[in-house]
Amino acid sequence: MLLTNLNAATMRDGYGLIEDAAILIEGGRISWVGPQSEAPAGHEPTDCEGRLATPGLIDCHTHIVYGGSRAHEFEQRLAGVSYAEIAKAGGGIAATVRMTRAESEADLAASALRRLDALLAEGVTTIEVKSGYGLDRDTEMKMLKVARELSQWRPVDVVTTYLGAHALPLEFKDDRAGYLDLVCNDVMPAVAKANLADAVDAFCEGIAFSVEETRRVFEVAKSLGLPVKLHAEQLSNLGGSAMAAQFGALSVDHIEYLDQAGVDAIAASGTVAVLLPGAFYYLREKQAPPVAALREAGVPMAVATDLNPGTSPVHSILTAMNMACVLFGLTPEEALKGVTDNAAKALGLYDRGLLTPGMRADIALWNTARPGDLAYPLGFNPLAAVIHNGELVRGIL
């Protein structure tokens, strides 16, 4: 497939924009990118009518497999009840755990596919899906199995993450050590043996797990050969990010309260900072992530929806890009980098996120010529077509 008459945002060196470009796809890979006047001969061209081409978008932090709804908590928060207060009263994550445990694999898959479809309609070709709403062996494995199977039903690559250390389940409310024993000695080894997870995550926060408890989880993950990532510094600064950097974490996510020591630690480890403006917006937080410090330190910044039932029911990667610009001060270029190249790095994937030779042919085509247009509007989707692994899966060329 030789795509011609397009503007290619390669995402190398900023946008890496090549005007009047062509892209040659062979064997599911990009084999050539450059000015159309220099395109390799012998291939039937497909006229893209001046559209913009970007790498397929990557949502590197989601929780799309879950049961039930927590819309009523949205009303509570608007009435002045804090997220922490809701959690302590048995709501929040604990409420979703009850509903997720009660649903079958078929029910969980059906609702997850509806959420996934909204993201695919905006050019997403790779998505990460976390567990963490089971908090027992059977339900955690059920969630991860459903997440794995999503790619059988839709043209998308799914990366799965075990998030057993998400919250303390009610049956262990007086036995923190006992629950960590379950996570570390039972569930995580079972998940690894069944090849259901590509990484391990934890929630390191005052309402969740301490730095030392999280360290124990990460040590077991390391022994099982699983990379780690962390929900960190969302509501306070516990130093979780610096600890995660010691394990070479793929990413630290949220990080509104990350301090300079944490910035320096993740900069040295090559860890990606994943910014989640949806949760910041829904929780009406006041302290934004230290974007200027991250930028100065050269930390790669990714952007994701954090699509979840309680604190970020954001079903739009384009909206997350806009929020990252308006709420956190990213440039549109940084936002697009955040859902392509840097998002791939946050998942430990180095075969996508750029339009360069050798990369997977995951390409989104847009009804605009300027890459800066993607983060600008709200509620407008200019997607024209999607190529996934070299195959046209959405739109018409």
Secondary structure as UniProt FT lines:
FT   STRAND          2..9
FT   TURN            14..15
FT   STRAND          17..26
FT   TURN            27..28
FT   STRAND          29..35
FT   HELIX           36..38
FT   STRAND          45..55
FT   STRAND          57..59
FT   HELIX           71..78
FT   TURN            79..80
FT   HELIX           83..88
FT   TURN            89..90
FT   HELIX           93..102
FT   HELIX           105..120
FT   TURN            121..123
FT   STRAND          124..130
FT   HELIX           137..153
FT   STRAND          157..165
FT   HELIX           170..172
FT   TURN            173..174
FT   HELIX           176..181
FT   HELIX           182..187
FT   HELIX           188..193
FT   TURN            194..195
FT   STRAND          199..204
FT   TURN            206..207
FT   HELIX           211..223
FT   TURN            224..225
FT   STRAND          228..232
FT   HELIX           240..246
FT   TURN            247..248
FT   STRAND          251..254
FT   TURN            256..257
FT   HELIX           260..269
FT   STRAND          272..275
FT   HELIX           277..282
FT   TURN            283..284
FT   HELIX           291..297
FT   STRAND          301..303
FT   HELIX           317..328
FT   HELIX           332..338
FT   TURN            339..340
FT   HELIX           341..346
FT   TURN            347..348
FT   TURN            357..358
FT   STRAND          363..366
FT   HELIX           371..375
FT   STRAND          383..388
FT   TURN            389..390
FT   STRAND          391..395
//
